[in-house]
Amino acid sequence: MHICFISNEYPKEGFPHGGVGTFLKTIAPKLVEAGHKVSVVGINYTNLNESSIENGVTIFRLKKNNKKGLTWFLNAKAVNAKIKEINLENPIDVVESAELGLAFIKKIKTIKYVIRLHGGHHFFAESENRGINKWKGFQEKRSFKKADAFIAVSNYVKDHTAKYLSLNKLTQIIFYPVNNTHFTPLKNVSYEKNSIVFAGTVCEKKGVRQLIQAFPFVKEKYPEAILNIYGRDWFFPDGSSYIEMLKNIELPKIQPFDHDVIFKGTVSYDEIPEVYAKAEVCVFPSHMETLGLVAPEAMLCEKPVVFTALGPGPEVIIDGYNGYLANPYEPKNIAEQILKVFDNQGKAKSIAEKGRQSVLEKFNPEIIVQQNIDFYTEIVK
């Protein structure tokens, strides 16, 4: 088969990417290893047309158009032209995109179109306590109508998306694959005692504010505790920094932003296993996730993880068995779960070992890639 992913997020050195990029970086080479051709088409970070082959994956990064009012049209036109060109040279069987990705794609009769539910505009509107943007809402509905099938990365994202948008085509739940050779225990890296690590975009829906508010409860019992926050900043519509807003939070008893709460900035895909390795506990109290890659990645590194009790959290962690679940809106509850790790290192080690084993079973790339291949095969019959 020839599978073509529409995405602007395929990782490019020197530029940030999110969970979709990490997913593509994992699954695309595995599909190639399984004997399939994989192309990726997306808009470049720069005003250049670029193409490359990485691990057998052919990547087309198209020149970015910034013409006011016409950006969406010109970018869609470029993507359509490239897909048509690729299909003429080597016929495509499946085109896959995230939720909004098919809105302005011109369908080719011989190709099947799949939307993978990574978390779209309607999905996140509730967690961000905002209304539906008319333009983005229109695009998402239009995109869904063009899909021939859907893949959901968790039961939660499937059920929650279905509240807002029709999933009236073949839909299958297939978890993200997690790279179990890249994310592995690093025996040569010592953890920093009483260190807490968060990794992800530093924004409200990731629960960073509540994690910082939880920190004084931890410091009260463990004065040497440190909170390291890794990830890119998020900006409000007026351009102001979310991190700067966090630095103005008043916390009792401590001066956190001098020494105790440290914003480390972005970290590369290659460096993140070492970041996890140095933590005594990794904490990801998201308000809402589709599934969340950081929790299973840290679990593969054999670290105790505190994850969100909401959304897909229970699909990843059994509380008290292979990790801990916390109410992301309750700072004291987040602190209580962190303290369980600090208070009982023996149990924390056992939980971390079980966490790694559960991810090896549930997020195994070989199994999940085959599930994807089977699904693609079914829809192109």
C-alpha positions as CSV (number, residue, x, y, z in Angstrom):
1,M,0.0,0.0,0.0
2,H,0.9,3.6,-0.4
3,I,-0.2,5.7,2.6
4,C,0.0,9.5,2.5
5,F,-0.2,11.6,5.6
6,I,-1.3,15.2,5.5
7,S,0.5,17.0,8.3
8,N,2.6,20.1,8.9
9,E,4.1,18.5,12.1
10,Y,6.5,15.8,10.9
11,P,9.5,16.6,13.1
12,K,12.1,18.9,11.5
13,E,15.3,19.6,13.3
14,G,15.3,23.1,14.9
15,F,11.5,23.4,14.9
16,P,9.0,22.4,17.6
17,H,6.4,19.8,17.1
18,G,3.5,18.3,19.1
19,G,2.1,14.8,19.7
20,V,1.0,14.4,16.1
21,G,4.5,14.9,15.0
22,T,5.8,12.3,17.5
23,F,3.1,9.9,16.4
24,L,4.1,10.2,12.7
25,K,7.8,10.0,13.5
26,T,7.1,6.6,15.2
27,I,4.5,5.0,12.8
28,A,5.7,6.2,9.4
29,P,9.1,4.4,9.4
30,K,7.5,1.3,10.9
31,L,5.0,1.2,8.0
32,V,8.0,1.4,5.6
33,E,9.7,-1.5,7.5
34,A,6.5,-3.5,7.0
35,G,6.9,-3.1,3.2
36,H,4.6,-0.1,2.5
37,K,5.3,3.2,0.9
38,V,4.8,6.3,3.0
39,S,4.6,9.9,2.0
40,V,4.0,13.0,4.2
41,V,2.7,16.3,2.7
42,G,2.5,19.5,4.7
43,I,3.2,23.2,4.9
44,N,6.8,24.1,5.7
45,Y,8.0,26.2,8.6
46,T,9.8,28.4,6.1
47,N,9.1,30.0,2.7
48,L,10.8,27.1,0.8
49,N,9.7,23.9,-1.0
50,E,11.7,21.1,0.5
51,S,11.7,17.3,0.1
52,S,13.6,14.6,1.9
53,I,13.7,10.9,2.6
54,E,14.1,10.0,6.3
55,N,14.1,6.3,7.3
56,G,12.4,5.5,4.0
57,V,9.6,8.1,4.5
58,T,9.3,10.6,1.7
59,I,8.5,14.1,3.2
60,F,7.3,17.0,1.1
61,R,7.4,20.4,3.0
62,L,5.6,23.0,0.8
63,K,6.4,26.6,0.7
64,K,4.4,28.5,3.3
65,N,1.9,31.1,1.9
66,N,1.2,34.1,4.1
67,K,-1.1,36.2,1.9
68,K,-3.6,37.8,4.2
69,G,-7.1,36.3,3.8
70,L,-6.0,33.7,1.3
71,T,-3.5,31.7,3.3
72,W,-5.9,28.8,3.8
73,F,-6.8,28.7,0.1
74,L,-3.3,28.9,-1.2
75,N,-1.9,26.3,1.2
76,A,-4.8,23.9,0.4
77,K,-4.2,24.4,-3.3
78,A,-0.5,23.5,-2.8
79,V,-1.3,20.4,-0.8
80,N,-3.9,19.3,-3.4
81,A,-1.5,19.8,-6.3
82,K,1.3,17.8,-4.5
83,I,-1.1,14.9,-3.7
84,K,-2.2,14.8,-7.3
85,E,1.4,14.7,-8.5
86,I,2.4,12.0,-6.0
87,N,-0.6,9.9,-7.0
88,L,0.2,10.1,-10.7
89,E,3.8,8.9,-10.0
90,N,2.9,6.2,-7.5
91,P,-0.8,5.6,-6.8
92,I,-1.9,6.4,-3.3
93,D,-4.2,4.0,-1.5
94,V,-4.9,5.9,1.7
95,V,-4.7,9.6,2.6
96,E,-4.8,10.3,6.4
97,S,-5.1,13.5,8.3
98,A,-6.1,14.9,11.6
99,E,-9.5,16.4,12.2
100,L,-9.5,19.6,10.1
101,G,-7.1,18.2,7.5
102,L,-9.6,17.2,4.8
103,A,-11.7,20.3,4.8
104,F,-10.3,21.7,1.5
105,I,-8.9,18.5,0.0
106,K,-10.2,17.5,-3.4
107,K,-11.0,13.8,-3.2
108,I,-9.6,11.4,-5.8
109,K,-11.9,8.5,-6.4
110,T,-9.3,5.8,-6.2
111,I,-8.1,6.9,-2.7
112,K,-9.7,6.2,0.6
113,Y,-9.6,9.1,3.2
114,V,-9.1,8.6,6.9
115,I,-9.3,11.0,9.8
116,R,-7.4,10.1,12.9
117,L,-8.9,11.6,16.0
118,H,-5.9,13.3,17.7
119,G,-8.2,15.9,19.3
120,G,-9.9,18.5,17.2
121,H,-11.4,21.9,17.6
122,H,-14.8,20.7,18.9
123,F,-13.1,18.2,21.2
124,F,-10.9,20.7,23.0
125,A,-13.5,23.5,23.1
126,E,-15.1,22.2,26.3
127,S,-11.8,21.7,28.2
128,E,-10.7,25.2,27.3
129,N,-14.0,26.7,28.3
130,R,-14.6,28.4,25.1
131,G,-17.1,28.5,22.3
132,I,-16.8,27.0,18.9
133,N,-15.0,29.2,16.4
134,K,-17.3,29.4,13.4
135,W,-14.5,29.2,10.8
136,K,-12.7,26.2,12.5
137,G,-16.0,24.6,13.3
138,F,-17.0,24.8,9.7
139,Q,-13.7,23.3,8.5
140,E,-14.0,20.4,10.9
141,K,-17.5,19.5,9.9
142,R,-16.6,19.8,6.3
143,S,-13.6,17.6,6.8
144,F,-15.5,14.9,8.7
145,K,-18.0,14.7,5.8
146,K,-15.2,13.8,3.4
147,A,-13.8,11.0,5.5
148,D,-14.4,7.4,4.5
149,A,-13.3,6.1,7.9
150,F,-12.0,7.2,11.3
151,I,-9.3,6.0,13.7
152,A,-9.6,7.1,17.4
153,V,-6.5,7.0,19.6
154,S,-8.6,6.3,22.7
155,N,-12.1,5.3,23.7
156,Y,-12.4,8.7,25.3
157,V,-11.6,10.8,22.2
158,K,-14.1,8.7,20.2
159,D,-17.0,9.1,22.6
160,H,-16.3,12.8,23.3
161,T,-15.9,13.7,19.7
162,A,-19.2,11.9,18.9
163,K,-21.0,14.4,21.2
164,Y,-20.3,17.1,18.6
165,L,-19.6,15.5,15.3
166,S,-21.0,12.5,13.4
167,L,-18.8,9.4,13.3
168,N,-21.2,7.6,10.9
169,K,-18.4,5.7,9.0
170,L,-16.3,2.8,10.0
171,T,-14.4,3.8,13.2
172,Q,-11.7,1.8,15.1
173,I,-9.8,2.5,18.3
174,I,-6.1,2.1,17.8
175,F,-3.8,3.5,20.5
176,Y,-0.7,5.5,19.7
177,P,2.5,3.4,19.2
178,V,5.2,4.4,21.7
179,N,8.8,3.9,20.7
180,N,10.0,1.3,23.1
181,T,13.6,1.4,21.9
182,H,14.0,5.2,22.3
183,F,12.1,5.4,25.6
184,T,13.8,2.9,27.9
185,P,15.4,3.0,31.4
186,L,18.7,4.7,31.4
187,K,20.8,2.9,34.0
188,N,23.7,5.3,33.6
189,V,21.6,8.4,34.6
190,S,20.9,8.9,38.2
191,Y,17.6,10.5,39.3
192,E,17.6,13.7,41.3
193,K,16.0,13.1,44.6
194,N,12.6,14.8,45.2
195,S,12.6,16.1,41.6
196,I,9.3,16.5,39.8
197,V,9.2,16.7,36.0
198,F,6.5,18.0,33.7
199,A,7.0,17.9,29.9
200,G,4.6,19.3,27.3
201,T,3.3,22.6,26.0
202,V,3.1,25.0,29.0
203,C,-0.5,26.0,28.8
204,E,-3.7,25.9,30.8
205,K,-5.2,22.6,29.4
206,K,-2.0,20.7,30.4
207,G,-2.7,21.5,34.1
208,V,0.6,23.3,34.7
209,R,-1.0,26.0,36.8
210,Q,-2.5,23.5,39.1
211,L,0.8,21.6,39.3
212,I,2.5,24.8,40.4
213,Q,-0.3,25.4,42.9
214,A,0.3,21.8,44.2
215,F,4.0,22.4,44.7
216,P,3.8,24.2,48.1
217,F,2.0,21.2,49.6
218,V,4.9,19.0,48.5
219,K,7.5,21.6,49.7
220,E,5.9,21.6,53.1
221,K,7.0,18.0,53.7
222,Y,10.0,17.9,51.3
223,P,11.7,21.3,51.4
224,E,14.4,20.2,48.9
225,A,11.8,19.4,46.2
226,I,12.3,20.9,42.8
227,L,9.8,21.2,39.9
228,N,11.3,21.2,36.4
229,I,9.0,22.2,33.6
230,Y,10.0,21.4,30.1
231,G,8.1,22.6,27.0
232,R,7.4,25.5,24.8
233,D,5.5,28.5,25.9
234,W,1.9,29.2,24.9
235,F,0.7,32.7,24.1
236,F,-2.7,34.4,24.8
237,P,-4.5,36.1,21.9
238,D,-3.0,39.4,22.9
239,G,0.5,37.9,22.6
240,S,1.3,37.7,26.3
241,S,3.2,34.7,27.6
242,Y,1.5,32.0,29.7
243,I,4.8,31.3,31.4
244,E,5.1,34.9,32.5
245,M,1.5,34.7,33.9
246,L,2.5,31.6,35.9
247,K,5.5,33.4,37.4
248,N,3.1,35.9,38.9
249,I,1.0,33.2,40.8
250,E,1.2,33.9,44.5
251,L,2.2,30.8,46.4
252,P,2.5,30.5,50.2
253,K,5.7,30.0,52.1
254,I,8.1,29.7,49.1
255,Q,9.9,31.8,46.5
256,P,9.4,29.3,43.7
257,F,10.6,31.1,40.7
258,D,14.0,31.9,42.0
259,H,15.2,28.3,42.6
260,D,12.4,25.8,43.1
261,V,10.2,26.0,39.9
262,I,12.4,26.0,36.9
263,F,11.2,26.6,33.3
264,K,13.6,24.6,31.2
265,G,12.2,25.5,27.7
266,T,11.8,23.1,24.9
267,V,13.6,19.8,24.8
268,S,14.4,17.7,21.8
269,Y,13.0,14.2,21.1
270,D,16.5,12.8,21.5
271,E,17.0,14.4,24.9
272,I,13.6,13.6,26.5
273,P,14.5,10.1,27.8
274,E,17.3,11.6,29.9
275,V,14.9,14.3,31.2
276,Y,12.5,11.6,32.4
277,A,15.4,9.5,33.8
278,K,16.5,12.4,36.1
279,A,13.0,12.7,37.6
280,E,11.9,11.0,40.8
281,V,8.3,11.4,39.5
282,C,6.8,12.6,36.2
283,V,3.5,14.5,36.5
284,F,1.1,15.3,33.7
285,P,-2.2,16.7,35.2
286,S,-3.9,17.5,31.9
287,H,-7.5,18.8,32.0
288,M,-8.2,16.9,28.8
289,E,-6.2,14.6,26.5
290,T,-7.0,12.4,23.5
291,L,-4.6,9.9,25.0
292,G,-1.4,11.7,25.8
293,L,2.0,10.4,24.8
294,V,4.1,11.8,27.6
295,A,2.7,9.5,30.3
296,P,3.4,6.2,28.5
297,E,6.8,7.5,27.3
298,A,7.8,8.2,30.9
299,M,6.4,4.9,32.0
300,L,8.5,3.1,29.4
301,C,11.5,4.9,31.0
302,E,10.4,3.1,34.2
303,K,9.5,6.3,36.1
304,P,6.6,6.6,38.5
305,V,3.9,8.7,36.7
306,V,1.1,10.9,38.0
307,F,-1.4,11.3,35.2
308,T,-4.9,12.9,34.9
309,A,-7.8,11.0,36.3
310,L,-10.0,12.5,33.7
311,G,-10.5,11.6,30.1
312,P,-8.3,8.8,28.9
313,G,-6.3,8.6,32.1
314,P,-7.9,5.3,33.3
315,E,-7.2,3.8,29.8
316,V,-3.4,4.3,30.5
317,I,-3.1,3.9,34.3
318,I,-4.7,1.8,36.9
319,D,-4.5,4.0,39.9
320,G,-2.1,2.6,42.5
321,Y,-1.0,-0.3,40.4
322,N,1.1,1.0,37.4
323,G,0.9,4.7,38.2
324,Y,-1.2,7.3,40.0
325,L,-4.2,9.3,38.8
326,A,-5.0,12.8,40.1
327,N,-7.8,15.3,39.7
328,P,-6.1,17.9,37.6
329,Y,-8.4,20.7,38.9
330,E,-7.4,19.9,42.6
331,P,-3.8,21.0,43.4
332,K,-4.0,19.3,46.8
333,N,-4.9,16.0,45.2
334,I,-2.0,16.3,42.7
335,A,0.3,16.9,45.7
336,E,-1.0,13.9,47.5
337,Q,-0.2,11.6,44.6
338,I,3.3,13.1,44.2
339,L,3.9,12.5,47.9
340,K,2.9,8.8,47.6
341,V,6.0,8.5,45.4
342,F,8.3,10.4,47.7
343,D,7.0,8.7,50.8
344,N,7.4,5.1,49.6
345,Q,10.3,4.6,47.3
346,G,10.0,0.8,47.4
347,K,6.4,0.9,46.2
348,A,7.2,3.6,43.7
349,K,9.8,1.4,42.1
350,S,7.4,-1.5,41.9
351,I,4.7,0.8,40.3
352,A,7.3,2.1,37.8
353,E,8.2,-1.5,36.8
354,K,4.6,-2.4,36.3
355,G,4.0,0.8,34.4
356,R,6.8,0.0,31.9
357,Q,5.4,-3.6,31.4
358,S,1.9,-2.3,30.8
359,V,3.0,0.1,28.2
360,L,5.2,-2.6,26.5
361,E,2.0,-4.6,26.2
362,K,-0.6,-1.9,25.3
363,F,1.4,0.5,23.2
364,N,3.8,-1.9,21.4
365,P,4.7,-0.4,18.0
366,E,4.8,-3.7,16.2
367,I,1.3,-4.7,17.3
368,I,-0.2,-1.2,16.7
369,V,1.4,-0.8,13.3
370,Q,-0.2,-4.1,12.3
371,Q,-3.5,-2.9,13.6
372,N,-3.2,0.1,11.3
373,I,-2.2,-2.0,8.3
374,D,-5.2,-4.3,8.9
375,F,-7.5,-1.3,9.1
376,Y,-6.1,0.3,5.9
377,T,-6.4,-3.0,4.1
378,E,-10.1,-3.3,5.2
379,I,-11.1,0.1,3.8
380,V,-9.3,-0.2,0.5
381,K,-10.8,-3.6,-0.4
